[in-house]
Amino acid sequence: IFFRTDVRALVSVACGEDCSSLMPVVVPLAQTPSFYLQVSVLWSAAFGVAGALVYPGLTCSCRGPKEDDDVEGRTRCDPTDIVYGFVGGTVVGNLASMPLNMGNGCPKNLIFSTSLITFLMYSPMYLTVGFGGPELIINHKGVSAVVGTTAGCTFVLVANYAPSSIPMTIAFSKMGAGMAIAWDLMVAMLFLQGAAWTSMLPMYIDLTLVALFLYGASGAVNNSPNNAIPYLAVATLLVVPIVIYMMGIAYSINQSTKVLYDRETGDMFIKKPEPVDAAAHDDAGEGNGGITICTTRPPKTEPEVPLTPNPPQVEFFEKTRHVFVIPNYTEDMEVLARTLGVLAGHVNSKRRYGVYMAMEGAEERHMEKYHQLHARFQDRFAWMGYNVHHLVPGELAGKGANMNSAARALLQEWDWAQEDTMMSVLDADTLLPQEYILYVDWVWASDPEAAAHNLLCPMTPIMDNLEEVPLFVRQWELTFFTTVAGQCTLPGDPRFPLATYTMRLTICEAIDYWMVGPVGIGEDQMTSLRVHCRFHEKRLKPTLVVIKVPYWCSTVTTWGSKWRQQIRHYLSVQITWYVMVRTRELPLGTRLYTWFRSISPFLVTAEVPTMLLAMNLMTGVLAGSPLQYWSLGLSVVGTSGVLSMLAVILNQLRIWGMCENGNAYAHMRFCSLLESVLLAPCSFFCQLLCNFHAKTWLVLVEAGFTTLVYQGVRGSDKEKELDNVQGTVATDAALEVL
C-alpha cells in the first residue's frame, strides 16, 4: 500500500478526510506530504543515532565506576543504554520534526498524521524492544547487522532503478535507506561497546560535526535552508567561547612575556644557566656553609598570590628540601650531565637538593649511566638516588608509567619529612634557573597551607638549539610553545604545565600517583587535572601557580620527530571523556567549566579553525536565507580569533629572539614577521592532520588493528623504541601499520 498509494491519501484516511478533495499528485516536492514524511523519518533516524551516542555517555558520566572500567578512566558503556538511547532518540526526533515541518509550510492537519505514520514505520523496533527487551537485539546483533545492511542496499537499489511509474517509490526508498543506515550505525555501536569511550569519543565528535555540516549544506540542494540550524547552533556553542579563549591567550601571553626582559634593551633578566664542572665546583657560592639568596627581586606569578615582602628566612631553608625527579630513556650522557650540572650550579644545592633518576629497565645500560652520573655529581647534592621502572601489564611505556614507579619508590627512600619537601619533575634536557627554585620557596613560605594543594611551574620554555632546526619545524615549535605558555598564564583553572612542574611531596599520594595507561599519555596535563579535581572534591581551591620565569630545553630537529611528538600531544585528547567521568563529584558549573578548559587547547588548534573555514562555505550556501546572517556573524566572530593569532605571532617573535641570543627584540623585524605570518597557516594545517592522525590511531587500537606506542622521540636524529605490554614495537612500524 505504501509503495502504490500517494502518502496524502493515507494521511487523509488517517485524519478521516475525503481523498477526492486532494490536489493533483504532481506538485513540487517541498509542497507534498511525502516531503514532510521524509523529514520526519530521517530526523527520527538522525536523532536515534545521536541518542545512541549521547545517552550512554550521560549515564556513564553520572554513575559510579563499573567492574569493567579500569583505573585509568577508560569507561565502557552499557550496551542496553545504546539501544534505549536509539529508541528514545527516534521518538524525540519524530517530535522535533513537527515544528520543523510546520516551519516548512506543512498544513496543520498533516502534522500529527505524519508523525503517526513515522511512528508506525518504527513500530517493529519498538515492539522488539518492548517485548523482547534490548537484550534480544544485543544477543543477535550479527543478524541485526545483516538485516539492516540488506534492507539498506535494497532501498538504495529501488530508489535508483525502480520504474518512475510506481508512485512514491523513490521517496519511500529514501526513507527506508535512512532508517536502515541509522539501524546499522546503532548496531555498529553495539559491536564497539567494549571499546573505551576515552578513545572513541573524540572521533565521534568530529564525525558529528562533519555530518551536521553536510546536512546543513544539503539544504542548498533541496531548497531547505533550515537544515543548517543544527550546525549553526553547535558552531555557536563552540566557536564563540573558543574565540574568547583565543583572545584571552593572546592578551595574557603578551602581558606575561614582557616581565621576562628589559623593556628598553630587550635583554632577558634571567640568563641561560650554564652547567658547572662538578670536579672543580666548590659549594656553589655557599660561603661558609650558610644559605645564600640568589636574588631579592620578588616573583611575578599568575594568578597573583600573597607574598611576603622579603625572601624566606634562613630557618625556612634549613627546614625544607627540594627533590628533582628526572625520567629518562636512552638519553645521551651529555644531555643528562648538562641538566644535573645546571642544578649543581644552584646556590644551596649541596645542602637542600636531592636528585632522583627515574631509569627505564628496557634500556640496556641504564645502571652504567646512573653510576657515571652518581660518581660525577654525588658531592654536589645532599642526596642522589635512582629507580628502575619495568613495564607491567596494563602500562604504556612512557613518562607517566616511569613517574608512577619513581614516585612510589621515592616516598619509601626519601628520609626527609614529606610536608617539608617540594618535588620537581623535569625532562631529561630541562635547564632550570636557580631563581625558579627561590621563587617556589618564596611562594611556599608565604602560604604553606596553599602549597599543600597547589602545583607550580615556570612559564615559558626557551629552546636553546633553535638555530639547528629547519625553517618550518622552527615556526611550528614557536607556535606550539607560545600557545602553551599563553594558556598557562590565562586566568582560571584548570591550566596545564608543559613537562616541568613542582608540587609538595604529599600530593603524590593524594592524587594516587601517576596514570600509567594510554589515557595518561599526556602526563603533565593529566597530573594537573587530577590535582584540580581531587582537591576540589575536598572543597579546596587548587590552582596552578605559574612563576613567570623561563626555563631552557632542546627542541626536536627533524620533521619526522616533530610530527611524532605532536601526535603524542594529541593522543592526550582522551581527556575529552575522562574529565567528565573524573569530575562527577563536582558541582555542575565547575564540572562544565573544567571540561571546557581541558579540551580548549585541542579545539583551538583543530576543530574551531576548520569550523570557521566551513562557516564561510555555509554562508555561501545560505545565500538569500535569513540564516545567512547567523553564519556571517559567526564568521565575523572568527575574525577576532585570526587577529588574536596575529598577536600571538607578535609574541612569538619575542620568544624567537630570546631563544637565539637572549634579546626579545632580535627578531622584531619585517622579514621575521612575514615568515611567521606565512608559515602560521601551515602549522595549523599540520596540527589538524596530527589531530586526525591521533584520533584515527585511537579508534584503530580499540578495533584491534594496531597497538598504541608512546611517541617519545626527542632532539636527536636517531629513532627510539619503547616496550609496550606486548613487546618492543618500533614507532615507525606502528605508524606504517596505521
C-alpha positions in Angstrom: 0.0 0.0 0.0 2.8 2.4 0.9 4.6 1.9 -2.5 1.4 2.2 -4.6 -0.6 4.9 -2.9 0.1 8.6 -2.6 1.0 9.3 1.1 -1.5 12.1 1.2 -4.3 9.6 0.7 -3.0 7.7 3.7 -2.8 10.9 5.7 -6.3 11.9 4.8 -7.6 8.4 5.6 -5.9 8.6 9.0 -7.5 12.0 9.6 -10.9 10.9 8.3 -11.0 13.3 5.4 -12.2 12.8 1.9 -9.4 11.9 -0.5 -11.2 13.3 -3.5 -10.5 16.9 -2.3 -6.8 16.4 -2.6 -4.6 18.4 -5.1 -3.1 16.6 -8.1 -0.3 14.3 -7.3 2.4 16.1 -9.4 3.5 19.1 -7.3 6.9 20.3 -6.2 8.5 18.1 -3.6 8.6 20.7 -0.9 4.8 21.1 -1.1 3.9 17.4 -0.9 3.1 15.4 2.2 5.8 12.9 1.1 8.4 15.6 1.7 7.2 16.2 5.3 7.1 12.5 5.9 10.7 12.2 4.7 11.8 15.0 7.1 10.0 13.2 10.0 11.5 9.8 9.3 15.1 11.0 8.6 15.1 13.3 11.6 14.0 10.4 13.7 16.8 8.3 12.3 19.4 11.1 12.9 18.1 11.6 16.5 18.2 7.9 17.1 21.9 7.7 16.2 22.6 10.8 18.3 20.7 9.2 21.2 22.7 6.0 20.9 25.8 8.1 21.2 24.8 10.6 23.9 22.6 8.6 26.3 25.3 6.0 27.2 27.7 8.9 27.8 25.3 10.7 30.1 24.7 7.5 32.1 28.4 6.7 32.3 29.3 10.2 33.5 26.6 10.2 36.2 27.0 6.7 37.6 29.9 5.3 39.6 32.6 3.1 38.2 31.7 -0.3 36.9 33.6 -3.5 37.3 34.7 -3.5 33.7 36.1 0.1 34.0 39.8 0.2 34.6 41.6 2.5 37.0 42.7 4.7 34.0 39.2 6.0 33.4 38.7 4.1 30.2 35.0 4.0 30.7 32.9 1.4 28.8 29.3 2.0 28.3 26.4 -0.4 29.0 25.1 -1.9 25.6 21.5 -1.6 26.8 21.9 2.1 27.1 22.8 2.2 23.4 19.5 0.5 22.4 17.5 2.7 24.8 19.2 5.8 23.5 18.4 4.8 19.9 14.8 4.1 20.6 14.4 7.3 22.7 16.2 9.3 20.0 13.8 8.2 17.3 10.8 9.4 19.4 12.5 12.7 20.2 13.4 13.2 16.5 9.8 12.5 15.5 8.6 15.1 17.9 11.3 17.6 16.9 10.3 17.3 13.2 6.8 18.6 13.9 7.8 22.3 14.4 10.3 21.9 11.5 7.6 20.7 9.2 5.4 23.5 10.4 8.1 26.0 9.5 8.4 24.4 6.1 4.7 25.1 5.4 3.1 21.8 6.4 -0.7 22.1 6.9 -1.8 21.6 10.5 -4.0 18.7 9.6 -0.9 16.8 8.3 1.5 17.4 11.2 0.2 14.8 13.6 -0.7 12.3 10.8 2.9 12.5 9.5 4.3 11.8 13.0 1.8 8.9 13.4 2.9 7.3 10.2 6.6 7.7 11.2 5.8 6.0 14.5 4.2 3.1 12.6 7.3 2.8 10.4 9.5 2.4 13.5 6.9 0.2 15.3 8.7 -3.1 14.6 11.7 -1.9 16.6 9.5 -0.5 19.4 7.7 -3.9 19.6 11.0 -5.8 19.6 12.5 -3.8 22.4 9.2 -3.6 24.3 8.5 -7.4 24.4 11.9 -8.9 23.8 14.0 -6.3 25.7 17.2 -4.7 24.4 19.0 -8.0 25.2 17.2 -9.6 22.2 18.9 -7.1 19.8 22.2 -7.2 21.7 22.4 -11.0 21.6 21.6 -11.1 17.9 23.5 -8.0 16.7 25.1 -10.0 14.0 21.7 -10.9 12.5 20.6 -7.3 13.1 23.6 -6.0 11.1 22.8 -8.4 8.2 19.1 -7.4 8.1 19.9 -3.7 8.3 22.6 -3.8 5.6 20.4 -5.9 3.3 17.4 -3.6 3.8 19.6 -0.5 3.2 21.1 -1.9 0.0 17.6 -2.9 -1.2 16.1 0.5 -0.7 19.1 2.2 -2.4 18.7 -0.1 -5.4 14.9 0.5 -5.5 15.5 4.3 -5.3 17.8 4.2 -8.3 16.3 1.6 -10.6 12.6 1.3 -9.8 10.2 2.4 -12.6 9.1 6.0 -12.2 5.5 5.0 -12.9 5.2 3.5 -9.4 4.0 6.4 -7.2 6.2 7.3 -4.1 8.8 4.6 -4.8 11.8 7.0 -4.6 10.5 8.9 -1.6 9.9 5.7 0.5 13.1 4.1 -0.7 15.0 7.1 0.7 13.2 6.9 4.0 13.8 3.2 4.2 17.5 3.6 3.4 17.8 6.3 6.0 16.2 4.0 8.6 18.5 1.1 7.7 21.6 3.2 7.8 20.7 4.5 11.3 20.0 1.0 12.4 23.3 -0.2 11.2 25.1 2.6 12.9 23.4 1.6 16.2 24.4 -2.0 15.7 28.0 -0.9 14.9 28.0 0.9 18.3 26.9 -2.3 19.9 29.9 -4.1 18.4 32.1 -1.3 19.7 30.5 -1.1 23.1 33.6 -2.9 24.6 35.8 0.0 23.3 36.8 2.7 25.7 34.9 6.0 25.4 38.1 7.8 26.2 39.4 6.6 22.8 36.2 6.7 20.7 34.5 10.0 21.8 37.0 12.4 20.1 36.4 10.8 16.7 32.6 10.7 17.4 32.6 14.4 18.0 34.5 15.1 14.7 32.2 12.8 12.7 29.2 14.5 14.3 30.5 17.9 13.2 31.1 16.7 9.7 27.6 15.1 9.5 25.9 18.3 10.7 27.8 20.4 8.1 26.9 18.0 5.3 23.3 18.0 6.4 23.3 21.8 6.5 24.9 22.1 3.1 22.3 19.7 1.7 19.8 22.4 2.2 21.1 24.1 -0.9 20.1 21.0 -2.9 16.6 20.5 -1.6 15.8 24.2 -1.0 15.6 23.7 2.8 18.0 26.2 4.5 16.6 25.2 7.9 18.8 22.2 7.6 21.7 24.4 8.6 20.2 25.3 12.0 21.8 22.3 13.9 25.3 23.1 12.6 24.9 26.8 13.3 23.7 26.0 16.8 26.7 23.7 17.6 29.1 26.1 15.9 27.8 28.9 18.1 28.3 26.8 21.2 31.9 26.0 20.2 33.2 29.0 18.2 32.2 31.9 20.4 33.7 30.6 23.7 36.8 29.3 21.9 37.4 32.6 20.2 37.1 34.3 23.5 39.6 31.8 24.9 42.0 32.6 22.0 41.7 36.3 22.6 42.5 35.6 26.3 45.6 33.6 25.4 46.8 36.4 23.1 46.4 39.0 25.7 47.8 37.0 28.6 50.9 35.8 26.8 51.8 39.3 25.6 51.4 40.7 29.0 53.3 37.9 30.7 56.2 37.7 28.3 57.0 41.4 29.0 58.1 40.6 32.5 60.9 38.4 31.2 63.0 41.2 29.6 64.0 44.8 30.0 61.6 47.0 28.0 64.3 49.4 26.9 67.0 47.0 25.8 65.1 43.7 25.3 67.7 41.7 27.3 66.3 38.9 29.5 66.5 39.5 33.2 67.4 35.8 33.8 70.2 34.4 31.7 70.5 30.9 30.4 72.0 28.8 33.3 75.3 27.1 32.4 76.3 23.7 33.8 79.2 23.7 36.3 82.2 21.4 36.2 81.4 19.1 39.0 85.1 18.3 39.7 86.1 22.0 40.0 82.9 23.3 41.6 83.2 24.4 45.2 80.0 24.7 47.2 78.2 26.8 44.5 78.6 30.1 46.4 77.5 28.8 49.8 80.3 30.7 51.6 80.9 29.3 55.0 78.2 26.6 54.7 75.4 29.1 55.2 72.3 29.8 53.0 72.7 32.1 50.0 69.8 34.1 48.5 70.4 34.4 44.7 68.0 37.4 44.2 65.8 39.7 46.3 63.6 40.7 43.4 60.0 39.4 44.2 58.5 36.9 41.8 55.7 37.6 39.4 53.0 34.9 39.3 49.7 34.0 37.6 47.5 34.1 39.5 48.9 36.7 41.9 49.4 35.0 45.3 50.1 36.6 48.6 53.8 37.1 49.1 56.0 38.2 52.0 57.9 41.4 51.2 61.2 39.6 51.6 62.6 36.2 50.7 62.2 33.4 53.2 64.2 33.3 56.4 67.2 31.1 56.9 65.2 28.8 59.2 62.8 28.0 56.4 65.7 27.0 54.0 67.2 24.8 56.7 63.9 23.1 57.4 62.8 22.4 53.8 64.2 20.4 50.9 63.8 20.0 47.1 64.0 16.7 45.2 64.2 16.6 41.4 62.8 13.6 39.6 64.2 13.1 36.1 62.6 10.4 34.0 64.8 9.4 31.1 65.2 6.7 28.4 68.2 6.3 26.1 69.2 9.9 26.6 72.8 10.9 25.8 75.1 11.2 28.8 75.9 14.8 27.7 72.3 15.8 28.0 71.8 14.3 31.4 75.2 15.7 32.7 74.2 19.2 31.5 70.9 19.0 33.3 72.5 17.9 36.5 75.3 20.3 36.1 72.9 23.2 36.0 71.2 22.0 39.2 74.6 21.6 40.8 75.3 25.2 39.9 72.4 26.5 42.0 73.2 28.1 45.4 72.5 25.8 48.3 72.3 22.7 46.1 74.6 20.7 48.3 72.6 21.5 51.4 69.0 21.3 50.1 68.8 19.3 46.8 68.1 15.7 46.2 68.2 14.2 42.7 66.3 11.0 41.8 67.0 9.4 38.4 64.0 7.5 37.0 65.6 5.0 34.8 63.9 2.6 32.4 64.7 -1.1 32.7 64.2 -1.5 28.9 67.5 0.5 28.4 70.4 -1.9 28.3 73.0 0.3 30.0 70.8 2.2 32.4 72.7 1.3 35.6 76.0 2.1 34.0 74.7 5.5 33.1 73.4 6.2 36.6 76.7 5.1 38.2 78.6 7.5 36.0 76.3 10.4 37.0 76.4 9.4 40.6 80.2 9.4 40.7 80.3 12.7 38.9 77.7 14.6 41.0 77.2 12.9 44.3 79.3 15.5 46.1 77.3 18.4 44.6 73.9 17.3 46.1 72.6 16.5 49.5 71.3 13.1 48.2 71.1 11.1 45.0 69.1 8.0 44.3 67.5 6.1 41.4 64.6 3.8 40.5 64.4 1.3 37.7 61.0 1.0 36.1 60.0 -2.3 34.5 56.7 -2.4 32.5 53.9 -4.5 33.9 50.6 -5.5 32.1 48.3 -2.5 31.6 51.1 0.1 31.4 52.0 2.1 28.4 55.7 2.8 28.2 56.4 6.5 28.7 56.9 9.2 31.2 53.7 8.6 33.1 54.4 5.0 33.9 58.0 5.8 34.8 56.9 8.7 37.1 54.4 6.5 38.8 57.0 3.9 39.6 59.6 6.5 40.6 57.3 8.5 42.9 56.2 5.4 44.8 59.8 4.3 45.3 60.9 7.8 46.2 58.4 8.0 49.1 60.0 4.9 50.5 63.5 6.1 50.2 63.3 9.8 51.0 64.1 10.3 54.7 63.0 14.0 54.9 59.5 14.9 56.0 57.2 14.8 53.0 55.4 18.0 54.1 58.7 19.8 54.1 59.8 18.6 50.6 59.0 20.0 47.2 59.3 17.6 44.3 60.0 19.0 40.8 59.5 16.8 37.7 62.0 17.6 34.9 62.5 16.4 31.4 66.0 15.0 30.8 67.0 18.1 28.9 65.5 20.8 31.1 67.7 23.6 32.3 66.1 25.1 35.4 67.3 28.6 36.6 68.0 28.9 40.3 65.6 31.9 40.5 62.7 29.5 39.9 63.6 27.4 43.0 63.9 30.5 45.1 60.6 31.8 43.9 59.0 28.4 44.7 60.3 28.7 48.2 59.1 32.3 48.4 55.5 31.3 47.4 55.7 28.2 49.6 56.9 30.2 52.7 54.3 32.9 52.1 51.3 30.5 52.2 52.3 27.0 53.4 48.7 25.8 53.5 48.1 26.6 49.9 51.3 24.7 49.0 49.6 21.5 50.2 47.3 21.5 47.2 48.8 23.8 44.5 51.0 23.0 41.5 53.8 25.4 40.5 55.6 25.7 37.2 57.8 28.0 35.2 56.2 29.9 32.4 58.0 30.0 29.0 60.2 27.3 27.6 63.2 28.8 25.7 64.7 26.5 23.1 68.5 26.6 23.1 69.0 24.8 19.8 66.6 26.7 17.6 69.3 27.7 15.1 69.7 23.9 14.3 66.1 23.4 13.5 64.7 23.6 9.9 62.6 26.6 9.0 59.1 25.1 9.1 59.8 23.0 12.2 61.1 26.1 14.0 57.9 28.0 13.3 55.8 25.1 14.3 57.6 24.8 17.6 57.4 28.5 18.3 53.7 28.5 17.7 53.2 25.5 19.9 55.3 26.8 22.8 53.8 30.2 22.6 50.3 28.9 22.8 51.1 26.6 25.7 52.7 29.5 27.6 49.6 31.5 26.8 47.1 29.0 28.3 49.3 28.7 31.4 49.0 32.4 32.1 45.3 32.6 31.3 43.2 33.3 34.4 41.1 30.4 35.7 41.7 26.7 36.3 42.5 24.1 35.3 45.6 25.1 33.4 48.4 22.8 32.3 52.2 23.0 32.6 54.5 21.8 29.9 56.8 19.0 31.0 58.2 20.8 34.1 56.3 21.3 37.3 56.6 21.3 41.1 54.4 20.0 43.9 54.7 19.2 47.6 55.6 15.6 48.0 52.4 14.8 49.9 50.4 15.5 46.7 51.8 12.3 45.1 49.8 10.1 47.4 46.8 12.4 47.4 46.3 12.0 43.7 47.1 8.3 43.8 50.3 8.9 41.9 50.5 9.0 38.1 48.4 7.3 35.4 50.2 4.5 33.7 47.9 3.6 30.7 47.0 5.3 27.4 44.7 7.9 29.0 47.7 9.2 31.0 49.9 9.7 27.9 49.8 13.4 28.4 51.4 13.1 31.9 51.8 16.8 32.7 48.2 17.7 31.6 46.7 14.7 33.4 48.6 15.3 36.6 47.4 18.9 36.7 43.8 17.9 36.0 43.9 15.2 38.8 45.2 17.7 41.3 42.5 20.1 40.3 39.7 17.5 40.7 41.0 15.8 43.8 41.3 18.9 45.9 38.1 20.4 44.6 36.3 17.4 45.9 37.7 18.3 49.3 36.2 21.8 49.0 39.7 23.3 48.5 40.6 25.7 45.6 43.8 24.3 44.0 45.4 26.3 41.3 48.5 26.2 39.0 50.8 28.9 40.2 52.8 30.0 37.2 56.0 31.6 38.2 57.0 34.0 35.4 60.5 32.9 34.8 61.7 31.0 31.7 63.4 27.6 31.5 65.5 26.2 28.8 65.2 22.9 26.8 66.1 21.4 23.5 63.6 21.0 20.7 63.3 18.4 18.0 65.5 18.9 15.0 63.7 16.9 12.2 60.3 17.0 10.6 59.6 13.4 11.5 60.5 13.9 15.2 58.2 16.9 15.4 55.3 15.0 13.7 55.6 12.1 16.2 55.9 14.5 19.1 52.7 16.3 18.1 50.8 13.0 17.7 51.8 12.2 21.3 50.4 15.5 22.4 47.1 14.9 20.5 46.8 11.4 22.0 46.0 13.4 25.2 42.7 14.2 23.6 41.4 11.2 25.5 40.9 13.7 28.3 37.7 14.8 26.5 35.8 11.9 28.1 38.0 11.3 31.1 37.4 14.7 32.6 33.6 14.2 32.5 33.9 10.9 34.4 36.6 12.3 36.8 34.5 15.4 37.8 31.3 13.7 38.6 31.6 14.7 42.3 31.9 18.4 41.4 29.1 20.9 41.1 27.7 21.1 37.6 29.0 24.6 36.8 32.5 23.6 38.0 32.3 20.4 36.0 31.3 22.0 32.7 34.0 24.7 33.1 36.6 22.1 33.9 35.6 20.2 30.8 35.7 23.3 28.6 39.2 24.4 29.9 40.5 20.8 29.4 39.5 20.4 25.8 40.0 24.0 24.7 43.7 23.5 23.8 42.7 20.8 21.3 39.7 22.7 19.9 41.8 25.8 19.3 44.3 24.0 17.0 41.9 21.7 15.1 38.1 21.8 15.2 37.4 25.5 15.6 39.7 26.8 12.7 38.2 24.1 10.5 34.6 25.1 11.5 35.4 28.7 10.7 36.5 27.8 7.2 33.4 25.7 6.9 31.3 28.7 8.1 32.4 30.7 5.1 31.2 27.9 2.8 27.9 27.7 4.8 27.4 31.5 4.3 27.5 31.0 0.6 25.2 28.0 0.7 22.6 30.0 2.7 22.7 33.0 0.3 19.2 34.6 0.3 18.1 33.0 3.6 17.9 34.9 6.9 20.2 32.2 8.3 22.9 33.7 6.1 23.3 36.5 8.7 23.7 34.0 11.5 26.5 32.2 9.6 28.0 35.5 8.6 28.0 36.7 12.2 30.0 33.6 13.3 32.5 34.3 10.5 32.9 37.8 11.8 33.4 36.4 15.3 36.1 34.1 13.9 37.9 37.2 12.5 38.7 38.1 16.1 40.4 34.7 16.5 42.5 35.5 13.5 43.5 38.8 14.9 44.3 37.1 18.2 46.7 34.8 16.3 48.5 37.8 14.9 49.0 39.0 18.5 50.4 35.5 19.3 52.7 35.7 16.3 54.0 39.1 17.6 54.8 37.5 20.9 56.3 34.5 19.1 58.9 36.9 17.6 59.9 38.0 21.1 60.4 34.4 22.2 62.3 33.6 19.0 64.8 36.4 19.8 65.1 35.2 23.4 65.8 31.7 22.2 68.6 32.7 19.8 70.5 35.4 21.7 68.6 36.3 24.9 67.2 39.5 23.4 63.4 39.9 22.8 63.9 42.4 20.1 66.4 40.5 18.0 63.6 39.3 15.6 61.3 42.2 15.7 61.7 43.0 12.1 59.6 42.7 9.0 61.2 39.7 7.4 60.7 37.6 10.5 57.1 38.8 10.9 56.4 37.9 7.2 58.0 34.5 7.7 55.9 33.7 10.7 52.6 35.0 9.2 53.1 32.9 6.0 54.0 29.7 7.9 51.4 30.0 10.7 48.5 28.6 8.5 50.8 25.7 7.5 51.5 25.0 11.2 47.8 24.9 12.0 47.1 22.6 9.0 49.8 20.2 10.3 48.2 20.4 13.7 44.9 19.4 12.1 46.5 16.4 10.4 48.2 15.3 13.6 44.9 15.7 15.4 43.1 13.4 12.9 46.0 11.0 12.9 45.9 10.6 16.6 42.2 10.1 16.8 42.2 7.6 14.0 45.0 5.7 15.8 42.9 5.5 19.0 40.0 4.1 17.0 42.2 1.5 15.3 43.7 0.5 18.6 40.2 -0.1 20.1 39.2 -2.0 17.0 42.3 -4.3 17.4 44.1 -3.3 14.2 47.2 -1.9 15.8 48.8 -1.1 19.2 49.5 2.2 20.9 53.1 3.2 21.1 54.5 6.1 23.1 55.9 8.8 20.7 58.9 9.7 22.7 61.4 11.0 20.1 63.4 14.0 21.2 66.0 16.2 19.6 68.3 13.6 18.0 68.0 12.1 14.6 68.1 8.6 15.8 64.8 6.7 16.3 63.9 5.3 19.7 61.9 2.2 20.5 59.9 1.6 23.7 58.5 -1.6 25.1 54.7 -1.9 25.2 52.9 -4.7 27.0 53.1 -7.0 24.1 56.8 -6.5 23.5 59.0 -4.0 21.8 57.2 -2.2 18.9 59.1 0.3 16.8 57.4 3.7 16.3 57.9 3.6 12.6 56.4 0.1 12.4 53.3 1.2 14.3 52.9 4.2 12.0 53.3 2.0 9.0 50.5 -0.2 10.2 48.3 2.8 10.7 
